[in-house]
Amino acid sequence: TTVADVFDRIHRLLHGIDGRKAGEGRELQRARLTGLFNDCDKDRSGFLDGDEIKVFLRKVGLVNCSSTLLQEFVDAVDINQDGQISFQELSTVLTSFQRQKLFTSFQSSSEVSY
């Protein structure tokens, strides 16, 4: 499992297995992410740290997350490198990941093979 796999799991969880359903907007997806984040933020600090990050990863389907993957996830999401993850950091990184994934998919589908 890689950090990209973790981001894919989060995306599927927020959008459902078949992706965004007709009529669902970004507001609904953001509300789902906010609910997931808040559910894991047990001390209501506005940040996920330590065990809260482990809970978050379990909720997205990583029951036995290795310490290496945990650290890679924190390194990828913790933009200001303070050892904790804010909602803004998580949202920003997920959005960036999805844009990159779409761009890569578009590039692959538009390449012409001879």
C-alpha positions in Angstrom: 0.0 0.0 0.0 1.3 3.5 -0.9 0.2 7.0 0.0 -1.4 7.2 -3.4 -3.5 4.2 -2.5 -4.5 5.9 0.7 -5.7 9.0 -1.2 -7.6 6.7 -3.6 -9.3 5.0 -0.6 -10.3 8.4 0.8 -11.6 9.5 -2.6 -13.7 6.4 -3.0 -15.1 6.8 0.6 -16.1 10.4 -0.1 -17.5 9.8 -3.5 -18.9 6.4 -3.2 -17.6 3.3 -5.1 -18.9 4.5 -8.4 -17.7 8.1 -8.0 -19.8 11.2 -7.6 -23.5 10.5 -8.1 -25.6 12.8 -10.3 -26.5 16.0 -8.5 -23.8 15.7 -5.8 -21.7 18.7 -5.6 -18.4 19.7 -4.0 -20.3 20.9 -0.9 -21.5 17.4 -0.1 -18.1 15.9 -0.6 -16.6 18.5 1.6 -19.3 17.8 4.2 -18.3 14.1 4.2 -14.6 14.9 4.6 -15.4 17.4 7.4 -17.5 14.7 9.2 -14.8 12.1 8.8 -12.1 14.6 10.0 -14.2 15.7 13.0 -15.1 12.1 13.9 -11.3 11.4 14.2 -10.4 14.6 16.0 -11.2 13.2 19.4 -9.8 16.1 21.4 -11.5 18.7 19.2 -8.1 20.5 18.6 -8.8 21.1 15.0 -5.9 18.9 14.1 -5.2 15.1 13.7 -2.1 13.9 15.5 -0.7 10.6 16.7 -3.5 8.1 17.4 -6.1 10.3 15.7 -4.2 9.9 12.4 -4.2 6.1 12.9 -8.0 6.2 13.6 -8.4 8.3 10.4 -6.5 5.7 8.4 -8.5 2.8 9.9 -11.7 4.6 8.9 -10.6 4.7 5.3 -9.9 1.0 5.3 -6.3 0.6 6.5 -6.7 -1.6 9.5 -3.1 -2.7 9.8 -1.2 0.4 8.7 2.6 0.1 8.9 4.5 2.8 10.7 6.3 3.5 7.4 3.0 4.2 5.6 1.8 6.2 8.5 4.8 8.4 8.4 4.7 8.7 4.6 1.1 9.8 4.8 1.9 12.4 7.5 4.9 13.7 5.4 2.6 14.0 2.3 -0.3 15.8 4.1 1.4 17.8 6.8 2.3 20.8 4.6 3.7 23.0 7.4 5.5 20.1 9.0 4.3 20.6 12.5 3.6 16.9 13.1 -0.2 17.3 12.9 -2.7 17.5 10.1 -5.3 20.3 9.8 -8.5 20.0 7.8 -7.1 22.6 5.4 -3.9 20.6 4.8 -5.9 17.3 4.2 -8.4 19.0 1.9 -5.6 20.8 -0.1 -3.5 17.7 -0.6 -6.6 15.6 -1.6 -7.7 18.2 -4.1 -4.2 18.4 -5.5 -3.9 14.6 -5.7 -7.2 14.3 -7.6 -6.2 17.1 -10.1 -2.9 15.4 -10.7 -4.6 12.0 -11.2 -7.1 13.5 -13.6 -4.3 15.3 -15.6 -2.3 12.1 -15.8 -5.4 10.1 -16.9 -6.1 12.8 -19.5 -2.5 12.7 -20.8 -2.6 8.9 -21.0 -5.9 8.8 -22.9 -4.8 11.5 -25.4 -1.5 9.9 -26.3 -1.5 8.6 -29.8 0.3 5.3 -30.5 1.5 4.3 -33.9 
